[in-house]
Amino acid sequence: MANISSHLSKINFRYIKDIDSLDDSQLKSHGYYSGYPCPHRHRIRDIDHHWCYHCVIKIKSNICGFNLNFIHPYYNYKYEKLWNKISVGFPDDCWDVKLPGTKAPKRLNFPSYRVFYTGRASENVTPQKIIYQCAWGDIGDLHVSKTCGNPWCLNPLHLVSSWNIGMPPQNIHPFTLDFKPELLMLLHKARLLGKQQEVIEQYYKQTIRHPLFAPDPPDYDEG
């Protein structure tokens, strides 16, 4: 199991009603800012640790899943390339990845929240964090650990952060790795109407719960 980390114990989620309607100064007063888009097309992040506000709601709702068609264009084709190197198996299995490295896969050049500050196109990120942020959500500068202890495993159900609650779901849902023109067109039309997040969320297996009803997460550190 992942190691307990006391330095994450003070991290707390702050629910703000209608947060998407707030301007920059109002966001700042609550400890948030509008920054680099996460893989799931959100922009509101925590000032201190840069985790994505809406992604944390998804994680605390114990939802693990994604549709590659709905991933932000900054990330989607990079994710397709990485997923093609992962041996996807049954939910309880380790999914080993074929990447360079000796004891564990090397870091990959990938977009991250740091782009907002550095101006670079991407940063070096661990593969386990890249996959976690695809399937679970963007957690900024927080760490991702593995419950299985396998350094080559990238099964999202074996990955945890300080925001995960209890036992993971039995399956990853949705889990769509193929680009589908009809879904890309659907999302494009939804974006024009300002409803793209509504379209994306309807593909989740369960309804995202109000964050105040989600239990506090355990604290994990990177393994």
Secondary structure by P-SEA (a helix, b strand, c coil): cbbbbcccccbbbbbbcccccccaaaaaaacccccccccccccbbbccccccaaaaaaaaaccccccccccccccaaaaaaaaaacccccccccccccccccccccccccccccccccccccccccaaaaaaaacccccccbbbbbccccccccccccccccccccccccccccccccccaaaaaaaaaaaaaccaaaaaaaaccccccccccccbbbbbccc
